Amino acid sequence: MADDKTIRGPQDRSRVNLSEDYEVRYWTDTFGISESQLEEVVKRVGPSASAVELELRRTTLEKG
């Protein structure tokens, strides 16, 4: 069954799905990173949106 993008629940917001272009675009635009950087973070911390955001904020502060 195809992914129904009209049905969005808490699980949709709680995980980063690298297979969905709109999600990748959101994360890369929001944090000013490349797709490969996002993939590396997800590989390192897992697909949890909160873990990805925490890691991206932490690494952004270290660089700044």
N, C-alpha and C positions, 0 to 999 in steps of 0.2 A: 504494500500500500504506500502511496506517495505521501510525502511530508505535507500535511495540510497547514499552510502558513497562516490561515485564518484562526486556527486554534492555538492560542498562546497562553500557557499557564505558568506557574512559578518555576517549573522545571525548565522551561524555555529560557528564562532569564538567569537561571542559576548555573548554566553551563555554557562554555564557549564551544560552538560547533564550527570547526574549520572547514567543513564541507559547504557551508552556507555563505555565499558571497556577501550578502548584506551584513552578516555578523562580522566577517573578516574586515569589511570596509568600516564598520562602526569602531572596532577596536583599533585598527591602524590609524584612522582619522583622529580619533579621540586622543590617542597617546603619541601621535606623530612617529609611528614606527613602521617598518616594512612588514610584509607578510611573513618573510622568513624569520624576522625577530619575534613576531607573535607565535609562530609555530614552535620556536625554540623555548619560549616561556611556557607554552602549554605542555610541551614535552617535559620540561623541568618540574613544573608544579602541578600538572594535571589540568583537567578541563573545568574545574570549579571557577566560575566567574569571579567570585570574591578573592580566591587565591591568585588568579591571574592579575586582577586589578591591584592587589596588594604588592605583588612582585614588580609590576610595571611602575607603580608609584615609588617603590623603594629604589629601583634602579635609576629612575628619572632623577630622584633627589641626589643619588650618589654622583651622577654625571654633572649635575648643576651646581 
